[in-house]
Amino acid sequence: MMQITAESIIKSSEALCNDVVNDVALKAKLVQLTGIVLVGGAIYGFSMGLRQSLLQAAVSALKVPALFFITLLICLSTLHFLGLLFGSRLSLSQTLTVLLTGVAVNSVLLGSFAPISLFFLLSGSSYEFLMLMHVTIFIICGAAGLTYIHKNFHYIRQLSGDDSSNAGFLLPIWMILYMFVGSQMAYILAPFVGRESTFLLFRIPQDNFYTYLWEIILQLMR
């Protein structure tokens, strides 16, 4: 049985896939993966919120893992039940384990970027620069996590003898949906960095994430 650590989920993905196919201690793995998501996301979230205050940092440390869990909860059933419709043999717990491992990889990578986040914060970078930096880091880590998920599902199909090509087109579509839901959920849970001088738990959403990001880019170019 594979031991779940921040390093092993990156280095030993094939061992994890074997455990998933054979249904080996999935509940324990889900608990351990949840812990990795909480720690990695909290570390990076704390570095984001420090620009405003320690209170904002503490709240952002909670918001980043919440962002991952809520997005996964929203998108999980779509992938699982469409997968069943197109011939998947995985149980809900098996699907969740693979997806949560990808989220955990995302969180580990985010946590590893925390020193860079702190460096640019302490360098006196502007709010607009920090926002674009955080968005870029989230994109890099998110893409790595989704690539990891895609690779693991492909390997699991090989292990289980599933030669159907249906999952080949279904998973990329789901990944696009996951990215859209995640980005909009981040906008709903904002602020993470804190632009105002006073602490703000949530702001009233106006429009969507993409229009807000475009406004930030325009302000940075002025």
N, C-alpha and C positions, 0 to 999 in steps of 0.2 A: 504493500500500500504506500502510495506516495505521500510524503510529508509536505504540507502546505506551508511555504515560506515566501517572502517577497522575491527571493532569488529563484526558488525551485519552480514557481509558476512560469517564469520566463525561460529557464534552462531546460526544464523537463516536461514540455508540453505533451510529448508522446506518452509518457507514463501517466499523465493526468487523463488523457483520452482513453487509455486502456482501463483505468479505474472507472471512468464514466460509462463505458460500454458494458463493463462487468458489474456495474452498480455497487461499487465498493465504497462504503462509508461516505455516501454523498451528503448526509446531514451534517456530519462533522466537518466536511470540506466546506459546505456552505457557511457554517459558523466562522471558520477560520478565514475564508475569503472576505466575509463581511467585515471582520476585524481589520484586514489589510486595507480595504476600501476606506474605512473610517479613519485609520491612521494616516494613510497617504493623502487622502483628500483634505483632512484637517490640517496637516502641515502646510500644504500649499495655500489653502484658504486663509490660514492665519497670516501668511506672508502677504496676501492680497489686502487684507483688512487693516494692516498696520499703518497704512497711509493716513487713515482717519483717526483711529484711536485703538486702544487695547480692547475696548468693548466691541468695536466693529470687527477687529481681528478675531475675537472669540466667536462672534456670531457667524462670520464668514467661514470659520473652521467647521461650523456645523452645517452651513449652507452647501458647501461643495459636496460632501458625501450625500446630503439630502438630494441634491441635484441628480447625482448618479442613480440613487435608489428609486426616486420618483420616475425618472425617465425610463429606467429598466422595467418598473412595474407597469407603466403605460404601454410599453411596446412588447412585453413578454408574450402575452396571449396571442397577439397578431402572428408572430413568428411560429409559435408552437402549434397553433391549431391550423394555420395554413400549411405548415409542414406536414401535419397529419393528413390533411386533405390530399397533398401531393405525394404521399407515400412514406413519410418519415416514420421511423420505428422508435424514436426516443420518447421517454416519459417526460412529464413536465419537470420533474426534479433533475433529470439529465440535461434537458435544454437549459434550465436555469443555471446549472453548474457551469456549463460551457460559457454562457453569457456573462455570469458573474466573474468568472476567471478573467475574461477580457476586460471587464470594468476594473478588476483588481490590478491588472497590468497597467491600465490607464492611470490609476491612482498612484502606483509605485513610481511611474515615470514623472507624474506631476510632482510628487514629493521630492524627486531628485532635482527638479527645476527650482525648488524653493530658494536655494542660495543665490541663483541668478536673479530671481524676483527681488530678493532683499538687496542685492547689490545695486540694481537700478533704482530701487526705492530710496536707498541711502545716498545715491548719487544726485538726488534732487530732481529726478525726471518728472515731467509734467503728467497731469492726469491722463491726457489724451495718449501720450506715449505709453504709459503703463497699461492702459486699457488695450491698446493694439498689441502690446507685448503679451498680455495675458491671453487674449483671444488666439494669438499665434501659437502660444504654448499649448493651449487647450486643443487646438486643431492638430498639432503634431502628436500629442499624446493620445488623443481620441482616434486618430487615423491608425496609430500603432495598435491600440486596443482592438479596433474593428478588424484590422488585418490578422491579428492573432485569432480572433473569433472565426474568421473565414477559414484560416488554415486548419484550425482544430475541427471544425465541422466537416471539412473535406477529408481529414484523416479518419474521423469517426465513421464517415460513410464507407470508407475503404475497409475499416475493421469489421463493420457490421455487414459487409457484403451488399450494400445498397448501391447498385449501379445506375439508379435513376438519375436523369439529368435535370429533373424538375427543381431540386434544391439548388442547382447551380444558378438558376436565374432568380429564385425566390429570395435567397439570402442577400444578394446585392441590393435588391429593391428594399428589403427590410432595413439594411444598413443606411440607406439614404433617408428613409423615414425616421430612423433613430436619430440621425444627425439633425434633422429639422426639428423634431420634438425636443431634443436636448438643448439646442440653441435657444428656442423660444422659452423653454422652462428656465434657462439661465436668466433670460430677460425678465421673467416673472418674479424670480427670487431675488433679483438685484435690489439694492446695491451690494456688491462684494468688495469693491475698492473704497467707495465712499467719496463722493465729490463735494458734498456740502460740509460746512464747518461743524454742524451739529450731527449727532448720531441719528441715523434713519434705518429702521428695521426693514421696511419695504417701501418702495415708491409706487405711485399709481402708474401702471403700464400705459404707455401711449404708443399706438401703432404696433411695431414688432421689432425683433432683434436686428433685422437687416437694415431697416431705415435708421435705427439708432447708431449702428456701426458706421453707416455711411456719413452720418452727421459728425461722428468722432473723427473720421478720416478727413473730412472737409475742414474741420477746426484745426487739425494738426498741420494741414497744408497752408494755412493762412500765415 
